[in-house]
Amino acid sequence: MKYVIAFVRFWYDFIVGDDWRVAAAVVVAIGLTAILTDAGVAAWWVLPVAVVATLFASLRRATS
């Protein structure tokens, strides 16, 4: 059981890291891309916009 807990903690730290908001934004952006693609919309633009917006928000929080 100790190894399972260590494995889960590693992946949590690797994915979430220092800011859970960035990880949540990535999950939301991928989900939105999947939903739009399933609806037949060309959704190539969602991830680049999400990256820029998430980076801006993260830097804004870090500098204030």
PyMOL Python script that loads the backbone (N, CA, C, O; Angstrom):
from pymol import cmd

cmd.read_pdbstr("""\
ATOM      1  N   MET A   1       0.823  -1.197   0.000  1.00  0.00           N
ATOM      2  CA  MET A   1       0.000   0.000   0.000  1.00  0.00           C
ATOM      3  C   MET A   1       0.866   1.258   0.000  1.00  0.00           C
ATOM      4  O   MET A   1       0.483   2.282  -0.567  1.00  0.00           O
ATOM      5  N   LYS A   2       2.030   1.176   0.636  1.00  0.00           N
ATOM      6  CA  LYS A   2       2.932   2.315   0.713  1.00  0.00           C
ATOM      7  C   LYS A   2       3.383   2.748  -0.685  1.00  0.00           C
ATOM      8  O   LYS A   2       3.532   3.940  -0.955  1.00  0.00           O
ATOM      9  N   TYR A   3       3.599   1.766  -1.574  1.00  0.00           N
ATOM     10  CA  TYR A   3       4.044   2.084  -2.924  1.00  0.00           C
ATOM     11  C   TYR A   3       2.939   2.740  -3.750  1.00  0.00           C
ATOM     12  O   TYR A   3       3.212   3.611  -4.576  1.00  0.00           O
ATOM     13  N   VAL A   4       1.729   2.334  -3.534  1.00  0.00           N
ATOM     14  CA  VAL A   4       0.591   2.930  -4.245  1.00  0.00           C
ATOM     15  C   VAL A   4       0.435   4.396  -3.842  1.00  0.00           C
ATOM     16  O   VAL A   4       0.237   5.262  -4.694  1.00  0.00           O
ATOM     17  N   ILE A   5       0.525   4.665  -2.556  1.00  0.00           N
ATOM     18  CA  ILE A   5       0.410   6.046  -2.078  1.00  0.00           C
ATOM     19  C   ILE A   5       1.544   6.903  -2.624  1.00  0.00           C
ATOM     20  O   ILE A   5       1.322   8.046  -3.024  1.00  0.00           O
ATOM     21  N   ALA A   6       2.751   6.363  -2.641  1.00  0.00           N
ATOM     22  CA  ALA A   6       3.894   7.098  -3.194  1.00  0.00           C
ATOM     23  C   ALA A   6       3.709   7.363  -4.685  1.00  0.00           C
ATOM     24  O   ALA A   6       4.062   8.434  -5.178  1.00  0.00           O
ATOM     25  N   PHE A   7       3.160   6.391  -5.394  1.00  0.00           N
ATOM     26  CA  PHE A   7       2.912   6.539  -6.832  1.00  0.00           C
ATOM     27  C   PHE A   7       1.885   7.646  -7.087  1.00  0.00           C
ATOM     28  O   PHE A   7       2.087   8.494  -7.957  1.00  0.00           O
ATOM     29  N   VAL A   8       0.799   7.637  -6.337  1.00  0.00           N
ATOM     30  CA  VAL A   8      -0.248   8.652  -6.503  1.00  0.00           C
ATOM     31  C   VAL A   8       0.291  10.030  -6.135  1.00  0.00           C
ATOM     32  O   VAL A   8       0.017  11.006  -6.834  1.00  0.00           O
ATOM     33  N   ARG A   9       1.043  10.122  -5.064  1.00  0.00           N
ATOM     34  CA  ARG A   9       1.616  11.416  -4.669  1.00  0.00           C
ATOM     35  C   ARG A   9       2.570  11.954  -5.718  1.00  0.00           C
ATOM     36  O   ARG A   9       2.593  13.156  -5.983  1.00  0.00           O
ATOM     37  N   PHE A  10       3.372  11.056  -6.326  1.00  0.00           N
ATOM     38  CA  PHE A  10       4.283  11.489  -7.384  1.00  0.00           C
ATOM     39  C   PHE A  10       3.513  12.096  -8.545  1.00  0.00           C
ATOM     40  O   PHE A  10       3.838  13.190  -9.005  1.00  0.00           O
ATOM     41  N   TRP A  11       2.497  11.393  -9.018  1.00  0.00           N
ATOM     42  CA  TRP A  11       1.753  11.890 -10.168  1.00  0.00           C
ATOM     43  C   TRP A  11       0.969  13.147  -9.850  1.00  0.00           C
ATOM     44  O   TRP A  11       0.841  14.030 -10.699  1.00  0.00           O
ATOM     45  N   TYR A  12       0.446  13.240  -8.648  1.00  0.00           N
ATOM     46  CA  TYR A  12      -0.242  14.461  -8.240  1.00  0.00           C
ATOM     47  C   TYR A  12       0.729  15.635  -8.252  1.00  0.00           C
ATOM     48  O   TYR A  12       0.414  16.698  -8.786  1.00  0.00           O
ATOM     49  N   ASP A  13       1.906  15.447  -7.668  1.00  0.00           N
ATOM     50  CA  ASP A  13       2.900  16.512  -7.644  1.00  0.00           C
ATOM     51  C   ASP A  13       3.400  16.837  -9.047  1.00  0.00           C
ATOM     52  O   ASP A  13       3.660  18.000  -9.356  1.00  0.00           O
ATOM     53  N   PHE A  14       3.536  15.831  -9.892  1.00  0.00           N
ATOM     54  CA  PHE A  14       4.011  16.045 -11.255  1.00  0.00           C
ATOM     55  C   PHE A  14       2.986  16.807 -12.092  1.00  0.00           C
ATOM     56  O   PHE A  14       3.358  17.703 -12.850  1.00  0.00           O
ATOM     57  N   ILE A  15       1.719  16.473 -11.969  1.00  0.00           N
ATOM     58  CA  ILE A  15       0.683  17.106 -12.788  1.00  0.00           C
ATOM     59  C   ILE A  15       0.258  18.443 -12.208  1.00  0.00           C
ATOM     60  O   ILE A  15       0.203  19.439 -12.930  1.00  0.00           O
ATOM     61  N   VAL A  16      -0.039  18.482 -10.940  1.00  0.00           N
ATOM     62  CA  VAL A  16      -0.534  19.711 -10.325  1.00  0.00           C
ATOM     63  C   VAL A  16       0.621  20.667 -10.041  1.00  0.00           C
ATOM     64  O   VAL A  16       0.527  21.860 -10.332  1.00  0.00           O
ATOM     65  N   GLY A  17       1.691  20.158  -9.485  1.00  0.00           N
ATOM     66  CA  GLY A  17       2.858  20.989  -9.232  1.00  0.00           C
ATOM     67  C   GLY A  17       2.596  22.085  -8.225  1.00  0.00           C
ATOM     68  O   GLY A  17       2.037  21.836  -7.157  1.00  0.00           O
ATOM     69  N   ASP A  18       2.998  23.297  -8.562  1.00  0.00           N
ATOM     70  CA  ASP A  18       2.882  24.421  -7.644  1.00  0.00           C
ATOM     71  C   ASP A  18       1.519  25.103  -7.688  1.00  0.00           C
ATOM     72  O   ASP A  18       1.108  25.719  -6.704  1.00  0.00           O
ATOM     73  N   ASP A  19       0.819  25.005  -8.800  1.00  0.00           N
ATOM     74  CA  ASP A  19      -0.420  25.761  -8.951  1.00  0.00           C
ATOM     75  C   ASP A  19      -1.528  24.864  -9.494  1.00  0.00           C
ATOM     76  O   ASP A  19      -1.485  24.435 -10.647  1.00  0.00           O
ATOM     77  N   TRP A  20      -2.504  24.592  -8.665  1.00  0.00           N
ATOM     78  CA  TRP A  20      -3.599  23.723  -9.089  1.00  0.00           C
ATOM     79  C   TRP A  20      -4.464  24.385 -10.147  1.00  0.00           C
ATOM     80  O   TRP A  20      -5.139  23.705 -10.919  1.00  0.00           O
ATOM     81  N   ARG A  21      -4.445  25.721 -10.184  1.00  0.00           N
ATOM     82  CA  ARG A  21      -5.287  26.432 -11.160  1.00  0.00           C
ATOM     83  C   ARG A  21      -4.819  26.177 -12.593  1.00  0.00           C
ATOM     84  O   ARG A  21      -5.635  26.069 -13.507  1.00  0.00           O
ATOM     85  N   VAL A  22      -3.520  26.084 -12.780  1.00  0.00           N
ATOM     86  CA  VAL A  22      -2.983  25.803 -14.117  1.00  0.00           C
ATOM     87  C   VAL A  22      -3.392  24.395 -14.556  1.00  0.00           C
ATOM     88  O   VAL A  22      -3.796  24.193 -15.701  1.00  0.00           O
ATOM     89  N   ALA A  23      -3.289  23.430 -13.654  1.00  0.00           N
ATOM     90  CA  ALA A  23      -3.706  22.064 -13.982  1.00  0.00           C
ATOM     91  C   ALA A  23      -5.198  22.011 -14.306  1.00  0.00           C
ATOM     92  O   ALA A  23      -5.607  21.322 -15.241  1.00  0.00           O
ATOM     93  N   ALA A  24      -6.005  22.733 -13.542  1.00  0.00           N
ATOM     94  CA  ALA A  24      -7.443  22.756 -13.802  1.00  0.00           C
ATOM     95  C   ALA A  24      -7.744  23.414 -15.149  1.00  0.00           C
ATOM     96  O   ALA A  24      -8.627  22.962 -15.879  1.00  0.00           O
ATOM     97  N   ALA A  25      -7.016  24.473 -15.474  1.00  0.00           N
ATOM     98  CA  ALA A  25      -7.224  25.151 -16.760  1.00  0.00           C
ATOM     99  C   ALA A  25      -6.877  24.229 -17.924  1.00  0.00           C
ATOM    100  O   ALA A  25      -7.554  24.246 -18.952  1.00  0.00           O
ATOM    101  N   VAL A  26      -5.836  23.432 -17.772  1.00  0.00           N
ATOM    102  CA  VAL A  26      -5.467  22.481 -18.828  1.00  0.00           C
ATOM    103  C   VAL A  26      -6.566  21.438 -19.013  1.00  0.00           C
ATOM    104  O   VAL A  26      -6.929  21.108 -20.142  1.00  0.00           O
ATOM    105  N   VAL A  27      -7.087  20.927 -17.920  1.00  0.00           N
ATOM    106  CA  VAL A  27      -8.163  19.930 -18.001  1.00  0.00           C
ATOM    107  C   VAL A  27      -9.405  20.535 -18.662  1.00  0.00           C
ATOM    108  O   VAL A  27     -10.029  19.898 -19.510  1.00  0.00           O
ATOM    109  N   VAL A  28      -9.759  21.750 -18.279  1.00  0.00           N
ATOM    110  CA  VAL A  28     -10.921  22.419 -18.868  1.00  0.00           C
ATOM    111  C   VAL A  28     -10.701  22.679 -20.360  1.00  0.00           C
ATOM    112  O   VAL A  28     -11.611  22.474 -21.163  1.00  0.00           O
ATOM    113  N   ALA A  29      -9.508  23.127 -20.733  1.00  0.00           N
ATOM    114  CA  ALA A  29      -9.218  23.416 -22.144  1.00  0.00           C
ATOM    115  C   ALA A  29      -9.274  22.150 -22.991  1.00  0.00           C
ATOM    116  O   ALA A  29      -9.815  22.167 -24.097  1.00  0.00           O
ATOM    117  N   ILE A  30      -8.726  21.064 -22.484  1.00  0.00           N
ATOM    118  CA  ILE A  30      -8.781  19.803 -23.236  1.00  0.00           C
ATOM    119  C   ILE A  30     -10.224  19.317 -23.338  1.00  0.00           C
ATOM    120  O   ILE A  30     -10.643  18.841 -24.393  1.00  0.00           O
ATOM    121  N   GLY A  31     -10.980  19.433 -22.259  1.00  0.00           N
ATOM    122  CA  GLY A  31     -12.391  19.034 -22.298  1.00  0.00           C
ATOM    123  C   GLY A  31     -13.200  19.873 -23.270  1.00  0.00           C
ATOM    124  O   GLY A  31     -14.014  19.342 -24.026  1.00  0.00           O
ATOM    125  N   LEU A  32     -12.978  21.191 -23.254  1.00  0.00           N
ATOM    126  CA  LEU A  32     -13.685  22.074 -24.184  1.00  0.00           C
ATOM    127  C   LEU A  32     -13.320  21.759 -25.630  1.00  0.00           C
ATOM    128  O   LEU A  32     -14.179  21.777 -26.512  1.00  0.00           O
ATOM    129  N   THR A  33     -12.056  21.472 -25.867  1.00  0.00           N
ATOM    130  CA  THR A  33     -11.626  21.089 -27.217  1.00  0.00           C
ATOM    131  C   THR A  33     -12.324  19.809 -27.657  1.00  0.00           C
ATOM    132  O   THR A  33     -12.773  19.709 -28.799  1.00  0.00           O
ATOM    133  N   ALA A  34     -12.418  18.843 -26.772  1.00  0.00           N
ATOM    134  CA  ALA A  34     -13.081  17.578 -27.109  1.00  0.00           C
ATOM    135  C   ALA A  34     -14.561  17.788 -27.391  1.00  0.00           C
ATOM    136  O   ALA A  34     -15.104  17.215 -28.336  1.00  0.00           O
ATOM    137  N   ILE A  35     -15.211  18.606 -26.576  1.00  0.00           N
ATOM    138  CA  ILE A  35     -16.643  18.861 -26.776  1.00  0.00           C
ATOM    139  C   ILE A  35     -16.894  19.573 -28.100  1.00  0.00           C
ATOM    140  O   ILE A  35     -17.798  19.203 -28.849  1.00  0.00           O
ATOM    141  N   LEU A  36     -16.093  20.592 -28.384  1.00  0.00           N
ATOM    142  CA  LEU A  36     -16.275  21.326 -29.637  1.00  0.00           C
ATOM    143  C   LEU A  36     -15.964  20.457 -30.851  1.00  0.00           C
ATOM    144  O   LEU A  36     -16.652  20.539 -31.868  1.00  0.00           O
ATOM    145  N   THR A  37     -14.933  19.628 -30.746  1.00  0.00           N
ATOM    146  CA  THR A  37     -14.589  18.736 -31.855  1.00  0.00           C
ATOM    147  C   THR A  37     -15.699  17.714 -32.088  1.00  0.00           C
ATOM    148  O   THR A  37     -16.027  17.398 -33.232  1.00  0.00           O
ATOM    149  N   ASP A  38     -16.267  17.206 -31.019  1.00  0.00           N
ATOM    150  CA  ASP A  38     -17.374  16.252 -31.142  1.00  0.00           C
ATOM    151  C   ASP A  38     -18.594  16.894 -31.791  1.00  0.00           C
ATOM    152  O   ASP A  38     -19.371  16.222 -32.469  1.00  0.00           O
ATOM    153  N   ALA A  39     -18.759  18.203 -31.578  1.00  0.00           N
ATOM    154  CA  ALA A  39     -19.885  18.922 -32.171  1.00  0.00           C
ATOM    155  C   ALA A  39     -19.615  19.325 -33.623  1.00  0.00           C
ATOM    156  O   ALA A  39     -20.481  19.903 -34.280  1.00  0.00           O
ATOM    157  N   GLY A  40     -18.426  19.021 -34.116  1.00  0.00           N
ATOM    158  CA  GLY A  40     -18.111  19.319 -35.506  1.00  0.00           C
ATOM    159  C   GLY A  40     -17.477  20.676 -35.727  1.00  0.00           C
ATOM    160  O   GLY A  40     -17.369  21.130 -36.866  1.00  0.00           O
ATOM    161  N   VAL A  41     -17.058  21.325 -34.665  1.00  0.00           N
ATOM    162  CA  VAL A  41     -16.415  22.645 -34.768  1.00  0.00           C
ATOM    163  C   VAL A  41     -14.910  22.448 -34.847  1.00  0.00           C
ATOM    164  O   VAL A  41     -14.350  21.601 -34.151  1.00  0.00           O
ATOM    165  N   ALA A  42     -14.256  23.237 -35.699  1.00  0.00           N
ATOM    166  CA  ALA A  42     -12.797  23.213 -35.752  1.00  0.00           C
ATOM    167  C   ALA A  42     -12.266  23.892 -34.486  1.00  0.00           C
ATOM    168  O   ALA A  42     -12.337  25.114 -34.357  1.00  0.00           O
ATOM    169  N   ALA A  43     -11.745  23.111 -33.573  1.00  0.00           N
ATOM    170  CA  ALA A  43     -11.385  23.620 -32.248  1.00  0.00           C
ATOM    171  C   ALA A  43      -9.881  23.712 -32.042  1.00  0.00           C
ATOM    172  O   ALA A  43      -9.419  23.659 -30.902  1.00  0.00           O
ATOM    173  N   TRP A  44      -9.112  23.847 -33.103  1.00  0.00           N
ATOM    174  CA  TRP A  44      -7.652  23.910 -32.980  1.00  0.00           C
ATOM    175  C   TRP A  44      -7.207  25.133 -32.199  1.00  0.00           C
ATOM    176  O   TRP A  44      -6.116  25.134 -31.629  1.00  0.00           O
ATOM    177  N   TRP A  45      -8.017  26.159 -32.160  1.00  0.00           N
ATOM    178  CA  TRP A  45      -7.651  27.434 -31.554  1.00  0.00           C
ATOM    179  C   TRP A  45      -7.849  27.463 -30.043  1.00  0.00           C
ATOM    180  O   TRP A  45      -7.353  28.377 -29.384  1.00  0.00           O
ATOM    181  N   VAL A  46      -8.550  26.499 -29.479  1.00  0.00           N
ATOM    182  CA  VAL A  46      -8.876  26.541 -28.045  1.00  0.00           C
ATOM    183  C   VAL A  46      -7.623  26.404 -27.184  1.00  0.00           C
ATOM    184  O   VAL A  46      -7.431  27.185 -26.252  1.00  0.00           O
ATOM    185  N   LEU A  47      -6.780  25.441 -27.475  1.00  0.00           N
ATOM    186  CA  LEU A  47      -5.599  25.219 -26.643  1.00  0.00           C
ATOM    187  C   LEU A  47      -4.605  26.373 -26.686  1.00  0.00           C
ATOM    188  O   LEU A  47      -4.114  26.763 -25.626  1.00  0.00           O
ATOM    189  N   PRO A  48      -4.276  26.948 -27.851  1.00  0.00           N
ATOM    190  CA  PRO A  48      -3.378  28.110 -27.820  1.00  0.00           C
ATOM    191  C   PRO A  48      -3.940  29.292 -27.037  1.00  0.00           C
ATOM    192  O   PRO A  48      -3.201  29.968 -26.322  1.00  0.00           O
ATOM    193  N   VAL A  49      -5.228  29.543 -27.165  1.00  0.00           N
ATOM    194  CA  VAL A  49      -5.853  30.629 -26.405  1.00  0.00           C
ATOM    195  C   VAL A  49      -5.808  30.319 -24.917  1.00  0.00           C
ATOM    196  O   VAL A  49      -5.542  31.204 -24.103  1.00  0.00           O
ATOM    197  N   ALA A  50      -6.066  29.073 -24.559  1.00  0.00           N
ATOM    198  CA  ALA A  50      -6.029  28.676 -23.151  1.00  0.00           C
ATOM    199  C   ALA A  50      -4.626  28.796 -22.576  1.00  0.00           C
ATOM    200  O   ALA A  50      -4.461  29.202 -21.426  1.00  0.00           O
ATOM    201  N   VAL A  51      -3.625  28.451 -23.354  1.00  0.00           N
ATOM    202  CA  VAL A  51      -2.238  28.572 -22.886  1.00  0.00           C
ATOM    203  C   VAL A  51      -1.892  30.023 -22.609  1.00  0.00           C
ATOM    204  O   VAL A  51      -1.329  30.341 -21.562  1.00  0.00           O
ATOM    205  N   VAL A  52      -2.223  30.895 -23.530  1.00  0.00           N
ATOM    206  CA  VAL A  52      -1.916  32.324 -23.350  1.00  0.00           C
ATOM    207  C   VAL A  52      -2.681  32.886 -22.151  1.00  0.00           C
ATOM    208  O   VAL A  52      -2.109  33.607 -21.334  1.00  0.00           O
ATOM    209  N   ALA A  53      -3.950  32.565 -22.045  1.00  0.00           N
ATOM    210  CA  ALA A  53      -4.757  33.083 -20.936  1.00  0.00           C
ATOM    211  C   ALA A  53      -4.276  32.541 -19.596  1.00  0.00           C
ATOM    212  O   ALA A  53      -4.212  33.279 -18.613  1.00  0.00           O
ATOM    213  N   THR A  54      -3.940  31.265 -19.553  1.00  0.00           N
ATOM    214  CA  THR A  54      -3.466  30.660 -18.309  1.00  0.00           C
ATOM    215  C   THR A  54      -2.109  31.226 -17.915  1.00  0.00           C
ATOM    216  O   THR A  54      -1.869  31.507 -16.740  1.00  0.00           O
ATOM    217  N   LEU A  55      -1.230  31.393 -18.880  1.00  0.00           N
ATOM    218  CA  LEU A  55       0.075  31.983 -18.587  1.00  0.00           C
ATOM    219  C   LEU A  55      -0.073  33.408 -18.079  1.00  0.00           C
ATOM    220  O   LEU A  55       0.585  33.790 -17.111  1.00  0.00           O
ATOM    221  N   PHE A  56      -0.918  34.189 -18.709  1.00  0.00           N
ATOM    222  CA  PHE A  56      -1.153  35.566 -18.273  1.00  0.00           C
ATOM    223  C   PHE A  56      -1.693  35.597 -16.842  1.00  0.00           C
ATOM    224  O   PHE A  56      -1.215  36.369 -16.011  1.00  0.00           O
ATOM    225  N   ALA A  57      -2.681  34.763 -16.561  1.00  0.00           N
ATOM    226  CA  ALA A  57      -3.275  34.743 -15.218  1.00  0.00           C
ATOM    227  C   ALA A  57      -2.265  34.274 -14.171  1.00  0.00           C
ATOM    228  O   ALA A  57      -2.222  34.808 -13.063  1.00  0.00           O
ATOM    229  N   SER A  58      -1.466  33.289 -14.521  1.00  0.00           N
ATOM    230  CA  SER A  58      -0.470  32.786 -13.581  1.00  0.00           C
ATOM    231  C   SER A  58       0.595  33.833 -13.285  1.00  0.00           C
ATOM    232  O   SER A  58       0.991  34.013 -12.134  1.00  0.00           O
ATOM    233  N   LEU A  59       1.055  34.519 -14.315  1.00  0.00           N
ATOM    234  CA  LEU A  59       2.058  35.575 -14.106  1.00  0.00           C
ATOM    235  C   LEU A  59       1.469  36.747 -13.334  1.00  0.00           C
ATOM    236  O   LEU A  59       2.146  37.357 -12.507  1.00  0.00           O
ATOM    237  N   ARG A  60       0.237  37.052 -13.601  1.00  0.00           N
ATOM    238  CA  ARG A  60      -0.421  38.145 -12.872  1.00  0.00           C
ATOM    239  C   ARG A  60      -0.526  37.836 -11.382  1.00  0.00           C
ATOM    240  O   ARG A  60      -0.285  38.703 -10.543  1.00  0.00           O
ATOM    241  N   ARG A  61      -0.888  36.587 -11.057  1.00  0.00           N
ATOM    242  CA  ARG A  61      -0.957  36.192  -9.650  1.00  0.00           C
ATOM    243  C   ARG A  61       0.421  36.185  -9.006  1.00  0.00           C
ATOM    244  O   ARG A  61       0.552  36.525  -7.830  1.00  0.00           O
ATOM    245  N   ALA A  62       1.447  35.806  -9.756  1.00  0.00           N
ATOM    246  CA  ALA A  62       2.788  35.712  -9.198  1.00  0.00           C
ATOM    247  C   ALA A  62       3.407  37.073  -8.925  1.00  0.00           C
ATOM    248  O   ALA A  62       4.228  37.215  -8.020  1.00  0.00           O
ATOM    249  N   THR A  63       3.016  38.072  -9.703  1.00  0.00           N
ATOM    250  CA  THR A  63       3.621  39.404  -9.547  1.00  0.00           C
ATOM    251  C   THR A  63       2.829  40.317  -8.653  1.00  0.00           C
ATOM    252  O   THR A  63       3.292  41.416  -8.350  1.00  0.00           O
ATOM    253  N   SER A  64       1.649  39.911  -8.214  1.00  0.00           N
ATOM    254  CA  SER A  64       0.874  40.797  -7.352  1.00  0.00           C
ATOM    255  C   SER A  64       0.896  40.359  -5.923  1.00  0.00           C
ATOM    256  O   SER A  64       0.287  41.005  -5.070  1.00  0.00           O
TER     257      SER A  64
END
""", "prot")
cmd.dss("prot")
cmd.show_as("cartoon", "prot")
cmd.util.cbc("prot")
cmd.orient("prot")
